[in-house]
Amino acid sequence: MASGVTPERLADLRRWNLGLTVLHAAQAVLILVMASDFAIAVTSTYPQGPPGTRLTTPEAIFDVRIGPAIAVFLLLAAFYHFATATFARRTYEVDLGQGINRFRWLEYSLSATLMLLLIASYSGITDITTVVAIAGANIAMVLFGWLQERMNPPGRTSTTMLPFWFGTIVGIAPWVAIWVNVIGADTVPGFVYGIVIAELVFFFSFGLNQWLQYRGIGRWRDYAFGEKTYIVLSLAAKSVLAWQIYGGSLAN
């Protein structure tokens, strides 16, 4: 049994999950109601000749309305918290006792990837091939986090951090691309700097939380404490991104 996973702590986590269901869903509704129709185009620069041919001017493939996109990642989180507090509660609590939370990783693979793509689009990354690569890298990072838990069950005699470090390397790549664009741009709105700085800190705080868990440092020796930290970080990261984007480009 993972440390700290007691009936009392599980009941507390259920209250948190119910509360965050409401908070995420309420924010999604507010964004949908208040946001403008602002959209960002996903573009393509398909080759027009042999290798080395100068690329053509990017062409729009389709538009992504930002308000609904924000609502989607908030509603994904709301559904995750609702599921773990209700119909998937037993599986969730059994998993926690085994030092794992499959639902967290499944939700992050979707919501965090959508968040990262929005951040990338605000830094000017809109080419479809780059968008696909960033999504793939972020999903891989999340799945390495899942593998880290799977490979280190409670009662183990040794701890491997290999999946953690592989995930860290993969997860850094999209942020390098984002910062290359931000630094290289002639002008960048202040709110975009706020987004990329704040979300960079949040994204890697999740990694720090896992590192502290598997190094058994301080309160992170308690698996239930690490789980609640994930919950708080998720709420903070999603809420901050939603309202930074709203304030910077969606307010009517």
Number of C-alpha atoms within 10 A of each C-alpha: 15 18 17 19 21 15 10 10 14 19 13 13 22 19 14 16 24 17 15 22 23 16 17 22 19 15 20 24 14 12 23 17 11 13 20 16 15 14 16 16 16 19 20 18 14 14 12 11 9 7 8 8 9 10 12 11 10 13 13 15 11 13 12 15 15 23 24 18 19 26 21 19 23 27 22 20 28 25 19 20 28 20 17 22 23 13 10 14 16 12 14 21 22 14 16 22 21 20 21 25 20 16 18 20 20 15 19 22 19 18 22 23 21 18 23 23 22 22 21 23 18 23 23 15 20 20 19 18 13 17 19 11 13 24 20 16 19 26 23 18 27 26 20 22 21 21 18 24 22 16 15 18 17 16 11 9 7 7 12 13 16 13 18 22 17 15 24 18 11 19 23 16 14 21 19 11 15 22 16 12 17 21 12 10 11 7 8 15 11 9 15 18 16 16 21 21 12 15 20 16 12 18 18 14 16 17 20 11 17 23 17 15 20 19 12 13 11 9 13 21 17 16 25 24 19 20 22 16 17 18 18 13 17 20 17 14 20 22 17 16 21 23 17 17 22 19 13 14 19 18 14 10
